[in-house]
Amino acid sequence: MPLSPARLRAAAAAVAAIAAAALSASLAHAQTAAPQYPALPSETPAEFSAPTPGYNYVKRSVMIPMRDGTRLNTVIIVPKGATSARKAPILLTRTPYDAAGMTNHAESSDLETILTGYDNAADVIVEGGYIRVVQDVRGKYGSEGDYVMNRPLSGPLNPTPVDHATDTWDTIDWLVRNVPEANGRVGIIGISYDGFLPLMALVNPHPALKAAVPMNPMVDGWMGDDWFHHGAFRQINMSYILEQVVTRGNTAKWFTSHYDDYDMYLGAGSAGELGRQRGLTQSGFWNKLVAHPDYDAFWQQQAMDRILARQGVSVPTLLVHSLWDAEDIYGPIAVYKAIKPNDKDGKVFLSIGPWAHGGAIEDGSSLGALKFGSDTSLHWRRAVLKPFLDRYLKDDAAAPAIAPVTAFETGSNRWRDLPSWPSAGTQPIRPVALRLAAGAKAVLGGAADDRTFDEWVSDPAKPVPFRQRPIPPYGYDEAKGQSWPRWLVDDQREASGRTDVVTFTSDVLTAPVRIAGEPVAHLVASTSGTDSDWVVKLIDVYPDQVGSQPAMGGYQLMVAGDILRGRYREGYDKPKALVPNKPLAYRFGLPTANHVFLPGHRIMVQVQSSWFPLYDRNPQTFVPNIFFARPGDYKKATQRVYHGSFVELPVVQAGP
């Protein structure tokens, strides 16, 4: 028989009373039993203070306030030789890559040891007695605020009153007021993203900023640096984008689903689809990037060469360019061309070295299979960087003046001091056409014949690899097979043996051919599709046998190479479908070269229609946005390059 409500309430109360009594008894037992199990004291101090009397530096970590109240994490390292009585200049780097980690590369009492990392010319900094300052940009690692990739200047793309220019101004102002060992002179230096930030510092610079060294800077993400080259998307950088933008401390990691990146990207289809699969659509920057596949105002208004061309540069600036920079091969030369014409006081300098990205601070005696006969990076740091910094940060009149341009010439393996770039000193430079002729011949000069052509089939299902497979993931860890930094000097024989790559080769040279400047591709080409990519590579073919280095026999060294997305033939902001099977003219510049094709070598040009997975595949069918191309859009196309095509070489004419 069911219990009445009154009996149910009584039963519930009895149960509750029994439970409470049991809990009280348990607690009482625990209290009386506790002395049987004494606490084991923690071995970790509440706060650890490292004894540092033997250190040759003092490190301070501070939060510097910006004008909007946001505080930026800043590491200040003062060498023991700098005091309030014996003041020293400051050398600043601003970074999205973890200031604490960059200044703690190795635990040591020695300043040079802890500074030896990705972004520091440690030997020059230590020998020069500089106060080293490294700061997290807003929104990254220890800094407050919101992170925006390459945060644009305050204006149409940035409605806030703060940007990297104002943050640098506020940082320098705080440093010169609050670091008693500082002499009031500040220089800013950095590589890549950290090289973009010195360019930002040149916009309305602080009066105490006396020198800037942008090394391999990000300048224009669409035209030829990290995100696109002439409209073709550099999808190999998708892993960087994810890891850099979706967390403050780069804790989220890209994952790969294949041993060979070629298979991973091909299996995904479009870059947009792979981005969706990896969660990139949660990123504000990724969504901006795929929404702006053309060179519209979004890209134009943040291109640093355009910005600095309008306002000029008042701070002594040393631009550093690497001839085989796999990431930012466009930027330094673009900025130099933009600001040098208005350099009335001789404050703009340029260095060109035979390096990969950031190679000026590493061992520069070789790059991949290439050997240069000396440590080119060490020479540059001692002969160029050190006197530049000494002159402008120490006001050292004894520091030797550096040339307006210091350029390493590959092939001959020698440094040249030049008055400007491009320049060959006292020798003239004139454009010479390297014609793509019938019979797979490349001919210097001579008449064009645009009636004949070479033909191949470009199949998006089998795109041309940008390097020998299996292709390792993007990265810098050689131990893991991540040889990305040196791929631009890979032997190009892997490509020249494919039927979807056409090659044109000169006769064996009997005299040196020296070039200094930007080769320019002039193609007359057609496609049976309505869109197409065109890749042009200028190559130095070594003799069949090289006695001093047998492995270089027949080596095909890419001196310069780049890509153009055909839809931008009539304007980078005006994508337009191509007329099928109609020969059309395409013109685009290749990266700067400073090279000698030696006697016994040959000059080769390779032309192809994919460079995968470095760049996303062109479906070869015109679609509004290739990021969202569907599987059915990718179609084979018959490609033709007519023999009226040529590569314009900036040839140095030999003197008497």
C-alpha positions in Angstrom: 0.0 0.0 0.0 1.5 3.4 -0.9 2.7 5.6 2.0 0.9 8.8 2.8 2.6 12.1 2.1 3.1 12.6 5.9 4.8 9.3 6.2 7.0 10.0 3.2 8.2 13.3 4.7 8.9 11.6 8.0 10.9 8.9 6.3 12.9 11.4 4.3 13.8 13.4 7.4 14.9 10.2 9.1 17.2 9.4 6.2 18.7 12.9 6.2 19.4 12.7 9.9 21.2 9.4 9.6 23.3 10.8 6.7 24.2 13.9 8.6 25.2 11.9 11.6 27.4 9.6 9.5 29.1 12.6 7.8 29.8 14.2 11.2 31.3 11.0 12.5 33.5 10.7 9.4 34.8 14.2 9.7 35.5 13.7 13.4 37.4 10.6 12.6 39.4 12.3 9.9 40.4 15.1 12.3 41.5 12.7 15.0 43.3 10.5 12.4 45.1 13.4 10.6 48.2 13.5 12.9 48.9 9.9 11.8 49.8 11.3 8.3 51.9 14.4 8.6 52.1 16.8 5.5 55.1 16.3 3.2 56.5 19.9 2.7 56.7 21.1 -0.9 60.2 21.3 -2.4 59.2 24.3 -4.7 59.9 27.7 -3.2 57.1 30.3 -3.3 59.4 32.4 -5.6 62.8 31.5 -7.0 65.5 34.1 -7.4 68.5 33.0 -9.4 71.9 34.1 -8.1 73.5 36.2 -10.9 76.7 37.7 -9.6 78.7 35.9 -12.3 76.4 37.0 -15.1 77.8 39.6 -17.6 74.3 41.1 -18.0 71.2 42.1 -16.1 67.8 41.1 -17.4 64.6 43.0 -16.6 61.1 42.2 -17.6 58.6 45.1 -17.7 55.2 45.9 -19.0 55.4 49.2 -20.9 52.1 51.1 -21.2 50.9 52.3 -24.6 48.8 55.4 -25.2 45.6 53.4 -25.1 46.5 51.8 -21.8 47.5 48.4 -23.2 50.7 47.1 -21.7 53.4 45.3 -23.8 55.7 42.7 -22.3 59.3 43.9 -22.8 62.6 42.2 -21.9 65.5 44.5 -21.3 69.0 43.1 -21.2 71.7 45.5 -20.0 75.4 44.4 -20.4 77.4 44.8 -17.3 79.6 47.4 -19.1 76.7 49.8 -19.5 76.0 52.0 -16.4 74.3 55.2 -15.6 77.8 56.8 -15.9 78.8 54.9 -19.0 75.7 54.8 -21.1 75.0 52.6 -24.1 72.6 52.6 -27.1 69.5 50.5 -27.3 68.9 47.9 -30.0 65.2 47.1 -30.1 63.4 44.2 -31.7 59.6 44.0 -31.7 58.2 40.5 -32.3 55.1 38.2 -32.4 57.4 35.3 -31.7 57.8 35.3 -27.9 60.2 37.9 -26.4 61.0 35.7 -23.4 61.8 32.7 -25.5 64.0 34.7 -27.9 66.1 36.1 -25.0 66.4 32.8 -23.3 67.6 30.7 -26.2 70.1 28.9 -23.8 70.5 29.2 -20.0 73.8 30.8 -19.5 75.6 33.5 -17.6 77.0 34.7 -20.9 75.1 37.4 -22.8 76.1 36.2 -26.3 74.9 32.7 -25.5 71.4 33.7 -24.5 71.0 36.0 -27.4 72.1 33.4 -30.0 68.7 32.6 -31.5 66.5 33.2 -34.5 66.5 37.0 -34.6 69.7 38.2 -33.2 73.1 39.2 -34.7 74.4 38.2 -31.3 78.1 38.8 -32.0 77.6 42.3 -33.2 75.2 43.2 -30.3 77.6 41.8 -27.6 80.8 43.3 -29.1 79.1 46.6 -29.5 77.9 46.7 -25.9 74.3 47.4 -26.9 71.4 47.3 -24.5 69.2 44.6 -26.0 65.4 45.1 -25.9 62.9 42.6 -27.2 59.1 43.2 -27.0 56.0 41.1 -27.7 53.6 43.0 -30.0 50.1 43.6 -28.7 48.0 40.4 -28.5 50.9 37.9 -28.5 52.6 36.0 -25.7 53.1 38.2 -22.6 51.5 41.4 -24.0 48.0 42.7 -23.5 45.6 43.7 -26.3 44.3 42.2 -29.5 46.4 40.6 -32.2 45.9 41.5 -35.8 48.2 40.0 -38.5 50.6 42.8 -39.7 48.3 45.3 -38.0 47.7 48.1 -40.5 48.2 51.7 -39.8 45.4 53.6 -38.1 43.0 54.5 -41.0 40.6 52.7 -43.3 41.8 49.2 -42.3 42.3 50.0 -38.6 39.7 52.3 -37.0 41.7 52.4 -33.7 44.2 55.1 -32.9 47.0 52.6 -32.2 49.2 50.6 -34.6 52.8 49.3 -34.8 54.0 52.9 -35.5 52.5 54.3 -32.4 53.4 51.3 -30.3 57.0 51.7 -31.4 57.0 55.4 -30.6 55.5 54.8 -27.2 58.0 52.1 -26.5 61.0 54.1 -27.4 59.8 57.1 -25.5 59.4 54.9 -22.3 62.8 53.3 -22.8 64.8 56.5 -23.1 63.1 57.9 -20.0 63.3 54.8 -17.9 66.5 52.9 -18.7 69.2 54.8 -16.8 72.0 53.1 -18.7 70.7 54.2 -22.1 72.4 57.0 -24.1 69.2 58.2 -25.7 69.9 56.6 -29.1 67.8 53.7 -30.2 68.1 51.4 -33.2 65.5 48.8 -34.4 66.4 45.5 -36.1 64.5 42.4 -37.1 63.9 39.7 -39.6 60.8 38.7 -41.6 57.7 39.8 -39.5 60.3 41.3 -37.1 61.7 43.1 -40.2 58.3 44.5 -41.1 58.1 46.2 -37.7 61.2 48.4 -38.3 59.5 49.6 -41.5 56.4 50.5 -39.4 58.8 52.4 -37.0 59.8 54.7 -39.9 56.3 56.1 -40.0 56.3 59.2 -37.8 59.5 58.0 -36.1 60.4 58.9 -32.5 63.3 61.5 -32.4 65.4 59.0 -30.5 65.2 56.4 -33.3 68.6 56.8 -35.0 68.9 53.6 -37.1 66.7 50.9 -38.6 67.7 47.5 -40.0 64.8 45.7 -41.7 66.1 42.3 -42.7 64.0 40.2 -45.2 60.9 42.2 -44.2 57.3 41.3 -45.0 56.3 44.2 -47.3 53.5 43.3 -49.6 51.7 40.1 -48.9 50.0 39.9 -52.2 52.6 41.0 -54.8 55.4 38.8 -53.7 55.9 38.0 -50.1 54.2 35.6 -47.7 50.6 35.1 -48.9 50.6 35.4 -52.7 52.9 35.9 -55.6 51.3 37.8 -58.5 47.9 36.5 -57.4 48.9 32.8 -56.9 48.2 31.8 -53.2 51.1 30.4 -51.3 49.2 27.6 -49.6 52.4 26.1 -48.1 52.1 28.9 -45.5 48.7 27.7 -44.2 50.3 25.9 -41.2 52.0 29.2 -40.2 48.8 31.1 -40.5 47.0 28.7 -38.2 49.7 28.5 -35.6 50.3 32.3 -35.6 46.8 33.7 -35.4 44.4 31.3 -33.5 46.0 31.5 -30.1 48.0 34.2 -28.2 50.9 31.8 -27.5 51.0 29.7 -30.7 49.7 26.7 -28.7 47.4 25.4 -31.4 49.3 23.2 -33.9 48.8 22.4 -37.5 48.5 18.7 -38.2 49.4 16.8 -41.3 47.6 13.8 -42.6 50.2 12.5 -45.0 54.0 12.0 -45.0 54.2 13.8 -48.3 52.7 17.3 -48.2 52.0 17.0 -52.0 49.4 14.3 -51.2 47.8 16.2 -48.3 47.2 19.4 -50.4 46.1 17.5 -53.5 43.7 15.3 -51.5 42.0 18.4 -50.0 41.2 19.9 -53.4 41.2 23.7 -52.9 43.0 25.7 -50.3 39.7 27.0 -49.0 38.5 23.4 -48.4 41.8 22.5 -46.6 41.4 25.6 -44.5 37.9 24.5 -43.5 39.1 21.0 -42.6 41.8 22.4 -40.4 39.6 25.0 -38.6 41.1 28.1 -40.2 37.7 29.5 -40.8 37.7 30.4 -37.1 40.5 32.9 -37.8 39.7 36.5 -38.6 42.9 36.8 -40.8 42.1 33.7 -42.8 38.6 34.9 -43.5 40.0 38.3 -44.7 42.6 36.6 -46.8 40.2 34.4 -48.7 37.8 37.3 -49.1 40.5 39.3 -50.9 42.0 37.1 -53.6 42.6 40.2 -55.9 45.0 43.1 -55.4 42.3 45.4 -54.0 42.4 48.2 -51.5 42.8 45.8 -48.6 46.3 44.8 -49.9 47.3 48.1 -51.5 46.7 50.2 -48.4 48.9 48.1 -46.2 51.8 47.6 -48.6 54.8 49.1 -46.9 56.6 50.1 -50.0 53.6 52.2 -51.1 53.3 53.8 -47.6 57.0 54.7 -47.3 57.1 56.0 -50.9 54.5 58.6 -50.0 56.1 59.9 -46.8 59.8 59.3 -47.3 62.4 58.1 -44.8 64.2 60.3 -42.4 66.0 57.6 -40.3 69.2 56.0 -41.6 68.0 52.6 -42.9 69.9 49.5 -43.9 67.7 47.1 -45.9 68.9 43.5 -46.1 67.9 41.2 -49.0 68.6 37.5 -49.5 69.0 36.2 -53.0 67.3 32.9 -52.2 64.7 34.0 -49.7 61.9 31.4 -49.7 59.5 33.7 -47.9 60.1 37.5 -48.4 62.1 37.7 -51.6 60.0 40.7 -52.9 60.0 43.1 -49.9 63.4 44.5 -49.4 64.0 45.4 -53.1 60.5 46.8 -53.4 61.1 49.2 -50.4 64.5 50.2 -51.8 63.0 51.1 -55.2 60.2 53.0 -53.4 62.3 55.1 -51.0 65.7 55.5 -52.7 64.6 58.1 -55.3 63.7 60.5 -52.5 66.8 59.8 -50.4 68.5 63.2 -50.7 70.8 62.8 -47.6 72.2 59.3 -48.4 70.4 57.6 -45.5 69.1 54.6 -47.4 71.5 51.6 -47.7 71.0 48.1 -49.2 72.8 44.8 -48.7 72.2 41.8 -50.9 73.6 38.4 -49.7 73.6 34.8 -51.0 71.4 33.6 -48.2 68.1 32.0 -47.4 65.5 33.8 -45.2 67.4 35.2 -42.2 70.7 33.8 -43.4 72.7 37.0 -42.6 72.8 35.9 -38.9 73.7 32.3 -39.6 76.7 30.6 -41.2 77.0 32.0 -44.7 79.7 29.8 -46.2 77.2 27.6 -48.1 73.6 27.2 -49.0 72.4 23.7 -49.8 74.9 22.4 -52.4 76.4 25.8 -53.1 79.7 26.8 -51.5 80.8 30.5 -51.4 84.4 30.2 -50.4 84.0 32.2 -47.2 81.5 32.9 -44.4 79.6 35.6 -46.3 77.3 36.3 -43.3 80.1 36.8 -40.8 81.8 39.2 -43.3 78.6 41.1 -43.7 78.0 41.5 -40.0 81.6 42.7 -39.4 82.0 44.9 -42.5 78.5 46.3 -43.0 76.2 45.9 -40.0 78.7 46.7 -37.2 80.0 50.0 -38.7 76.4 51.0 -39.7 75.2 50.6 -36.1 78.3 52.1 -34.6 78.0 55.2 -36.8 74.4 56.0 -36.1 73.9 54.6 -32.6 77.3 55.5 -31.0 78.0 58.6 -33.1 81.3 56.9 -33.8 83.2 59.0 -36.4 85.9 56.3 -36.6 83.4 53.8 -37.9 84.2 53.1 -41.5 81.6 54.4 -44.0 79.7 51.6 -45.8 78.9 51.7 -49.5 75.3 52.7 -50.5 74.9 49.1 -51.7 76.9 46.0 -50.8 76.0 43.1 -53.0 77.4 39.6 -53.2 77.8 38.4 -56.7 77.1 34.6 -57.1 79.0 32.6 -59.6 82.1 34.7 -59.2 81.6 34.6 -55.3 82.7 38.1 -54.6 81.3 41.2 -52.7 80.9 44.4 -54.7 80.5 47.9 -53.3 78.1 49.8 -55.5 76.6 53.3 -55.7 73.0 52.1 -56.2 70.9 49.2 -57.3 70.8 47.9 -59.9 74.3 48.9 -60.8 77.5 47.4 -62.0 79.7 50.3 -60.8 81.5 51.8 -63.8 80.1 49.3 -66.3 76.8 49.8 -68.0 73.8 47.5 -67.8 71.5 47.0 -70.8 68.6 44.7 -71.3 69.3 41.7 -73.5 66.6 39.3 -74.7 67.2 35.6 -73.9 64.8 34.2 -76.6 62.9 31.0 -76.2 63.5 29.5 -79.6 62.5 26.4 -81.6 64.4 23.2 -80.9 64.4 23.9 -77.1 67.1 26.5 -77.6 67.6 29.7 -75.5 69.3 32.3 -77.6 70.9 35.6 -76.4 69.6 38.2 -78.8 68.5 37.2 -82.3 65.2 37.6 -84.0 61.8 36.4 -82.6 59.6 33.9 -84.3 56.1 34.0 -82.9 54.6 31.6 -85.4 55.9 28.5 -83.8 55.5 27.2 -80.3 56.2 24.5 -77.7 53.1 22.7 -76.3 52.2 20.6 -73.3 49.2 19.4 -71.3 48.7 20.8 -67.9 46.8 18.4 -65.7 45.5 19.7 -62.3 45.3 16.1 -61.1 49.1 15.8 -61.5 50.6 19.3 -60.8 54.3 19.9 -61.1 56.0 19.5 -57.7 58.0 22.6 -56.5 60.7 20.2 -55.2 61.5 16.5 -55.2 59.0 14.3 -53.5 58.2 13.4 -50.8 57.8 17.0 -49.9 58.4 17.7 -46.2 56.2 20.0 -44.2 57.0 23.7 -44.0 59.4 24.3 -41.2 63.0 25.0 -40.1 64.0 21.8 -38.3 66.6 20.0 -40.4 66.6 17.1 -38.0 62.9 16.5 -39.0 63.7 16.8 -42.7 62.2 20.3 -42.8 64.6 21.7 -45.4 62.2 24.5 -46.5 64.7 27.4 -46.1 67.0 26.1 -48.9 64.6 24.8 -51.5 65.2 27.6 -53.9 68.7 26.2 -54.6 67.4 22.7 -55.2 68.6 21.0 -58.4 65.9 21.7 -61.0 66.6 18.5 -63.0 63.5 17.0 -61.3 61.3 19.4 -63.2 63.2 19.5 -66.5 62.6 15.8 -67.0 58.8 16.2 -66.9 56.7 16.3 -70.1 54.6 19.2 -68.6 57.6 21.4 -68.2 59.2 23.0 -71.3 62.9 23.8 -71.3 65.0 26.1 -73.4 68.8 25.9 -73.1 71.6 28.0 -74.5 74.8 26.7 -76.1 77.8 26.3 -73.8 79.0 29.8 -72.9 82.5 30.8 -74.1 82.5 34.1 -72.1 80.9 35.1 -68.8 77.4 36.6 -68.8 77.0 38.8 -65.8 73.5 40.1 -64.7 72.7 42.6 -62.1 69.0 43.5 -61.4 65.6 42.1 -62.1 65.1 39.7 -65.0 61.7 40.1 -66.6 59.6 37.4 -68.2 57.9 38.3 -71.5 55.6 35.4 -72.5 53.4 35.0 -75.5 51.3 32.0 -74.5 47.9 30.4 -74.9 45.7 28.0 -73.0 42.7 25.9 -74.0 41.2 26.8 -70.7 39.9 30.1 -69.4 42.5 30.7 -66.7 46.1 29.6 -66.2 49.2 30.0 -64.1 52.6 30.7 -65.7 55.8 29.8 -63.9 59.2 31.0 -65.4 62.5 29.9 -64.0 66.0 31.3 -65.0 68.6 28.6 -64.4 72.4 28.2 -64.4 73.3 24.8 -65.8 76.7 23.7 -64.6 79.1 21.7 -66.8 78.6 18.0 -67.0 81.6 17.5 -64.8 82.8 19.7 -62.0 86.1 18.3 -60.7 86.3 20.3 -57.5 82.7 19.3 -56.5 81.6 16.2 -58.5 78.0 16.3 -57.2 77.6 19.7 -59.0 78.0 18.1 -62.4 75.1 19.1 -64.6 73.4 20.9 -61.6 70.5 23.1 -62.5 70.6 26.1 -60.1 67.6 28.4 -60.2 68.9 32.0 -60.2 65.4 33.5 -60.3 61.9 32.2 -60.7 58.3 33.3 -60.1 54.7 32.8 -61.0 51.9 34.8 -62.5 48.2 33.9 -62.2 46.9 34.5 -65.8 43.6 36.1 -64.8 45.6 39.2 -63.7 47.2 39.7 -67.1 45.4 43.1 -67.6 45.7 44.3 -64.0 46.2 42.8 -60.6 42.9 44.2 -59.4 41.0 43.2 -62.5 40.7 39.4 -62.7 39.5 38.4 -66.2 38.9 35.1 -68.0 41.3 34.2 -70.7 40.2 33.7 -74.3 40.8 30.0 -75.0 43.5 29.1 -77.5 44.4 32.8 -78.2 48.0 33.8 -77.9 48.2 36.6 -75.2 51.1 38.6 -73.9 52.2 38.2 -70.2 54.8 40.3 -68.5 56.1 39.9 -64.9 59.3 40.5 -63.1 61.4 37.8 -61.5 63.3 38.3 -58.2 66.5 40.4 -58.3 69.7 38.5 -59.3 73.4 39.4 -59.0 75.0 36.5 -60.8 77.7 35.5 -63.3 77.0 32.6 -65.7 80.5 31.3 -66.1 82.2 30.0 -69.3 81.5 26.3 -69.6 78.0 26.8 -68.1 74.7 27.1 -70.0 71.6 29.3 -69.4 68.3 27.5 -69.2 64.7 28.7 -68.9 61.9 26.4 -67.7 58.2 27.2 -68.2 55.4 25.3 -66.5 51.8 25.9 -65.3 51.9 24.7 -61.7 54.3 24.8 -58.8 52.7 22.6 -56.2 51.9 22.6 -53.3 53.9 25.8 -52.8 51.0 27.5 -54.7 47.4 26.4 -54.9 46.3 24.8 -58.1 44.7 26.9 -60.8 41.6 25.0 -61.9 42.3 26.3 -65.5 38.6 27.2 -65.6 37.8 30.8 -64.6 35.9 30.9 -61.3 35.2 34.0 -59.2 37.4 32.8 -56.3 39.9 30.0 -56.6 39.8 29.4 -52.8 36.3 27.9 -53.3 36.9 26.1 -56.6 34.9 22.8 -56.8 36.3 19.5 -57.9 34.5 19.8 -61.3 36.2 23.1 -62.0 39.7 21.5 -62.3 40.3 20.5 -65.9 43.2 19.7 -68.2 44.4 22.3 -70.6 46.7 22.4 -73.6 49.3 25.1 -73.1 51.5 26.8 -75.7 54.5 29.1 -75.3 55.3 30.8 -78.6 58.9 31.4 -79.7 58.3 35.2 -79.6 58.7 34.8 -75.9 61.9 35.9 -74.0 63.4 36.7 -70.7 64.9 40.2 -70.5 68.2 39.9 -68.7 69.9 42.9 -67.1 73.3 42.2 -68.7 76.5 43.9 -67.5 78.5 45.0 -70.4 82.2 44.3 -70.0 84.5 47.3 -69.9 87.6 47.7 -72.1 
